[in-house]
Amino acid sequence: MSLSKDNFRKLSSFKAKNGCSLASWLRQVSINLTIDYMRRLKPTVSLDEQDSEGHSLSELIVDSRDSAVDQAEKSEKLTNLKECVKGLENTDKVLLEFHFFARLSLESLKNMLQISRGQWICARPV
């Protein structure tokens, strides 16, 4: 045991300061020795060490989410876009829905509505 090393050097260092009893001092010494022992047993893992697939731990723990600033900018753009869409006529909203949500190309929409892209733009009131 560590207390008996070097002719009980550690045990002889006990000083009953601030009302500390020998029991509480021994408890703290035991806790510290246990922590030191556990630290020595704990295996260390390198962040750069690669697994069998060539991936390192540092690659796995990278946060790929947008920053708070990027998230705020995207939110602001989305709010602005929603406001713009609210101001459109219903026929224009339907065109956007077909193009963006149904994934119809502008060429398909032009053929489906039997108009040219220029006619669609010119037919809209200013």
Phi, psi and omega per residue, in radians:
M1 nan 2.644 -3.061
S2 -1.128 -0.547 -3.111
L3 -1.195 -0.466 -3.088
S4 -1.580 -0.071 3.123
K5 -1.170 2.683 3.049
D6 0.840 0.860 3.072
N7 1.024 0.792 3.087
F8 1.034 0.645 -3.113
R9 -1.033 -0.790 -3.114
K10 -1.147 -0.723 -3.140
L11 -1.144 -0.617 -3.139
S12 -1.293 -0.182 3.118
S13 -1.444 -0.082 -3.141
F14 -1.130 2.245 3.054
K15 -2.259 2.219 -3.093
A16 -1.332 1.128 -3.120
K17 -1.450 2.571 3.057
N18 0.920 0.595 3.088
G19 1.297 0.312 -3.133
C20 -1.310 2.216 3.125
S21 -1.492 2.854 3.095
L22 -1.081 -0.646 -3.135
A23 -1.109 -0.799 -3.124
S24 -1.217 -0.596 3.086
W25 -1.144 -0.760 3.098
L26 -1.107 -0.661 3.100
R27 -1.069 -0.799 -3.132
Q28 -1.157 -0.703 3.081
V29 -1.070 -0.746 3.133
S30 -1.100 -0.742 3.119
I31 -1.077 -0.820 -3.134
N32 -1.088 -0.732 3.113
L33 -1.120 -0.681 3.125
T34 -1.138 -0.762 3.118
I35 -1.082 -0.778 3.108
D36 -1.057 -0.742 3.126
Y37 -1.104 -0.774 -3.129
M38 -1.146 -0.632 3.098
R39 -1.124 -0.665 3.116
R40 -1.207 -0.599 -3.138
L41 -1.340 -0.525 -3.055
K42 -1.102 2.130 3.133
P43 -1.243 2.455 3.090
T44 -1.677 2.546 -3.132
V45 -2.137 2.244 3.105
S46 -1.418 2.385 3.095
L47 -1.212 -0.384 -3.098
D48 -1.634 -0.225 -3.128
E49 -1.145 2.316 -3.072
Q50 -1.717 2.555 3.081
D51 -1.471 -2.997 -3.073
S52 -1.138 -0.371 3.140
E53 -1.663 0.045 3.099
G54 1.502 0.247 3.124
H55 -1.728 2.433 3.090
S56 -1.816 2.798 3.134
L57 -1.093 -0.603 3.139
S58 -1.113 -0.540 3.085
E59 -1.268 -0.581 -3.076
L60 -1.331 -0.459 -3.065
I61 -1.702 0.100 3.119
V62 -1.230 2.336 3.121
D63 -1.522 1.949 -3.089
S64 -1.645 0.082 3.126
R65 -1.251 2.766 3.089
D66 -1.149 2.645 3.072
S67 -1.236 2.928 3.132
A68 -1.070 -0.655 3.123
V69 -1.137 -0.785 3.117
D70 -1.083 -0.725 3.128
Q71 -1.114 -0.705 3.133
A72 -1.157 -0.713 3.111
E73 -1.114 -0.753 3.121
K74 -1.106 -0.723 3.125
S75 -1.096 -0.736 3.129
E76 -1.138 -0.748 3.111
K77 -1.094 -0.731 3.130
L78 -1.111 -0.730 3.098
T79 -1.079 -0.771 3.112
N80 -1.105 -0.723 3.129
L81 -1.114 -0.744 3.112
K82 -1.066 -0.695 3.111
E83 -1.123 -0.703 3.110
C84 -1.127 -0.738 -3.126
V85 -1.157 -0.618 3.100
K86 -1.033 -0.561 -3.100
G87 -1.407 -0.125 -3.134
L88 -1.376 2.722 3.010
E89 -1.262 2.769 -3.093
N90 -1.028 -0.675 -3.138
T91 -1.115 -0.651 3.105
D92 -1.205 -0.650 3.099
K93 -1.099 -0.701 3.126
V94 -1.116 -0.713 3.112
L95 -1.056 -0.781 3.103
L96 -1.091 -0.726 3.120
E97 -1.075 -0.768 3.106
F98 -1.094 -0.718 -3.067
H99 -1.278 -0.823 -3.033
F100 -1.580 -0.671 -3.070
F101 -1.603 -0.669 3.110
A102 -1.555 -0.074 3.082
R103 1.042 0.607 3.052
L104 -1.475 2.364 3.129
S105 -1.263 2.796 3.104
L106 -1.079 -0.590 3.093
E107 -1.116 -0.740 3.105
S108 -1.119 -0.730 3.122
L109 -1.126 -0.720 3.119
K110 -1.048 -0.776 -3.140
N111 -1.203 -0.698 -3.127
M112 -1.116 -0.719 -3.126
L113 -1.538 -0.102 3.136
Q114 0.967 0.838 3.075
I115 -2.411 2.861 3.025
S116 -1.600 2.827 3.120
R117 -1.086 -0.632 3.118
G118 -1.143 -0.651 3.109
Q119 -1.126 -0.699 -3.137
W120 -1.076 -0.799 -3.110
I121 -1.167 -0.765 -3.103
C122 -1.247 -0.443 -3.107
A123 -1.331 -0.308 -3.096
R124 -1.326 2.336 3.072
P125 -1.219 2.522 -3.116
V126 -1.604 nan nan
